[in-house]
Amino acid sequence: PAFDVLAGATQLHVQLTPSTLTAGGVADLQVTALDGNGNVVPTYVGTVSFSASDPLATLPADYTFTPADAGTKLFPGGVTLRTAPSVTVTAFDTQNSGIFGFTSATVNPAAATQLAFTLQPVGAVANATMPTVRVGIEDQFGNLVTNATNTVTLTIGTNPGGGTLSGGGVRPDGQG
């Protein structure tokens, strides 16, 4: 007699929509259990967990597939990414680490919101030339906003010795 052999899941297909977003943006996450031939495994009822290379990412909680999922689960608005420029999101079966999948997303910086020293002055000595200082323009998540055109002016706050600042000028790509 003929019979069908149902293969178990060997991998997870992970998809983010959209795959390019602005830091702080939300994406839909879809996870599909596949067999070794790339076919959907509608009987998959494993538990999946999620991780991301973005330490500031918000991800879904662990999820146990049900028979009603038929091997595919959509998490609408399930992922928020905050760290530019590229993030990898991974889904893996909590009982079988060999069943996993991942996808990558491009994350662009959000609007400029703050200044940060990208090169701190180190070893400054009174009555001597201060070491180089660099200031970057960042978004609220600390991503360098390389296309910002803001003008930044540095001044000396407490200056009992009457020191002066010199140098400056426009520097490309947040390098100034």
Secondary structure, DSSP 8 states (H G I E B T S, - for coil): ----------EEEEEEESSEEETTEEEEEEEEEE-TTS-B-TT---EEEEEES-TT-B----EE--GGGTTEEEEEEEEEE-SSSEEEEEEEESS-TTSEEEEEEEEE-----EEEEEE---S--TTS-----EEEEE-TTS-B-TT---------SS-TT----------GGG--
